[in-house]
Amino acid sequence: MKQYLNLYKEELLNNVIPFWEKNSPDKVNGGYFTCLDQFGKVYDTDKFVWLQARQVWMFAMLYDQVKPNTEWLDLAKNGADFLIKHGRDKNGAFYFSLDQKGNPLVQPYNIFSDCFAAMAFAALNKVAPCEEYAEIALKTFENILERKDNPKGIYNKTFPGTRNLKSFALPMILSNLTLEMESLLDEDKVKSLVPGVIHEVMEVFLQEETGLILENVNVDGSFSDSYEGRLTSPGHAIEAMWFMLDLSQKYKDEDLCKKAIATGLRTLEYGWDKEYGGIYYFLDISGHPSEKLEWNQKLWWVHLETLVFLSKAYAITGNNECLQWFNKVHDYTWKHFKDPDSPEWFGYLDRYGKVQLPLKGGKWKGCFHVPRGLYQVWKNLEKIK
Amino acid sequence: MKQYLNLYKEELLNNVIPFWEKNSPDKVNGGYFTCLDQFGKVYDTDKFVWLQARQVWMFAMLYDQVKPNTEWLDLAKNGADFLIKHGRDKNGAFYFSLDQKGNPLVQPYNIFSDCFAAMAFAALNKVAPCEEYAEIALKTFENILERKDNPKGIYNKTFPGTRNLKSFALPMILSNLTLEMESLLDEDKVKSLVPGVIHEVMEVFLQEETGLILENVNVDGSFSDSYEGRLTSPGHAIEAMWFMLDLSQKYKDEDLCKKAIATGLRTLEYGWDKEYGGIYYFLDISGHPSEKLEWNQKLWWVHLETLVFLSKAYAITGNNECLQWFNKVHDYTWKHFKDPDSPEWFGYLDRYGKVQLPLKGGKWKGCFHVPRGLYQVWKNLEKIK
């Protein structure tokens, strides 16, 4: 596996990051364009807060972890300033999207804008400490914790009482966000949050019967035999497993480490398309037709997060199954997602591995999973002896 | 074209309708199961109000138009009774979905449950006149007209003022619903509504520059260069064109008839996949990557509504282009959507025409587009001399 170290590092630093540095800054209004075609040309100017915040995080993290390149820091600050000026409603909740100038377009109907904003301001505060950044990060984190039992708030369309589900996305993100926020939180706060989050991920959403993770369960943790309750997203589960591995290393929790690796591998076995290769986007755990029309598509982030999981698990344990799977997923990913004609990677393939949408960035794909994945794999490979 | 008359008629009466009669009634709780696998087995018991209402409409319409089969009437009443008992919130708005027993699951966050319910109760009232049916149909129709400027109500996630769009779906549905409701409405009411609806469809959403119909425009009718504003759905536009043809016949409006045929054919030319055949689900009018991951899939309703449009246009005008296109779309549709192994048709194909989801009914596919399409084509073919 280690032979790939330079491949991941160079792809990150010489291909992907320069693509975003060059094409995404909005020099007039601040913030970033993320709707970029195959060659980096802007085809839509809306600003999606998830992606604005994730890009702030990415450049702050690179400045912190790779090298103190002031251009990276300036780029991160450019996005943060735009979010400070335009990102929040009067309650401090981050909108879902803004127009090019920063006028709000879509209300804070879900909590993930807040999650990525908290992550962004915490990371930026680490490299450019500033009261405002720290305050926003902390206040937003508090908002998330307050909203976590009804994250959609007034935009929740579910009739109360009939079928109260909770979603895997929240504990899954919190398991990563809590560590990301560590520099700003009391140690006691972190210690009080982490075990609950691990419990939710590894004991509530992880179904004992199948060993797989469900996207939604009843509030009491039981299985809901409904479209939402039967939904699984292998990439989502595997991404959570590398968050669990990080926690297992920090807290020297070997059981958690073992369980996370077993769960990740089981999910990969389950989610792998035996006929055409690649990992499915969604599957119905009972084998019924999925509600999602895109269920059999192959998405970039699913594959990158899987490579992070496998390289991390291998670096920790030397597990041979992780090595075999890494090689298989690596081959598929580089063959199908990397664009030989232009920087950055494709995001959306059909079941057969053919490019479905020739974009490099859009409403959901920004400067995040490709560079974070490449960075993570690079760093994991460095740890292999 | 006329040689296909019996094919459509028999497929409707001997294949598709018996499938729903046999598999969908919930004899315990009332209403219909619509989540049916390839062989008609129920795989999910939730009840989606769009589909409940559409099935009521279908059986009432067949009883009215095909033959007074009391089993059909009873089946329609079974669905209507379930909706009367469980379908509405305290303001009389129809929920989006209910569980098997009728407990509400998802709030009335969009207006289309109301649209299909009004259509259902109006049709049922025609064949089984009853004050309650008539009242519900009328009251619901009034609700729709009241809600039409903000159809999502409190569930609207758009920030007011930045980019106020209106959606094609509403005038499009109203153009059909107004005729469906005719037996219950004053003639003056119909006459006051119809011109406005035709204007919206044919002059506001139909873009002069391209001759194509947009799914969303600014409230002042101008083009919005955004994901929503660039969105087109060829099947949706073509379906609306047969609604326009019906109106053109009723009001003896030859210009409308000509414009509807030209628009439908232009849309079909635009939406046809020249490489693999079939009609795309969504396209971006500027040729940018679609926001919709399912953009290049081939959906049953798109193809059936196109066959209705083409056969209707041909029956009215004898237009040769309609004949040519009918043959082409007919061949594609029967080859790919009809299931040779079990009744009813597949709904979801990938770009290449391969079945993507082996269901016969689900959250969005019920007893509606296949039987209505078969019925409509049959009746259009009867009119050809």
Interface residues (C-beta under 8 A of the other chain):
Chain A: C35 D37 Y43 D44 D46 Y95 F96 D99 N103 P104 L105 V106 Q107 Y109 I154 Y155 K157 T158 F159 T162 R163 D225 S226 Y227 S286 H288 P289 S290 E291 L293 E294 W295 N296 Q297 Y348 D350 R351 Q356 L357 P358 L359 G362 K363
Chain B: C35 D37 Y43 D44 D46 Y95 F96 D99 N103 P104 L105 V106 Q107 Y109 I154 Y155 K157 T158 F159 T162 R163 D225 S226 Y227 S286 H288 P289 S290 E291 L293 E294 W295 N296 Q297 Y348 D350 R351 Q356 L357 P358 L359 G362 K363
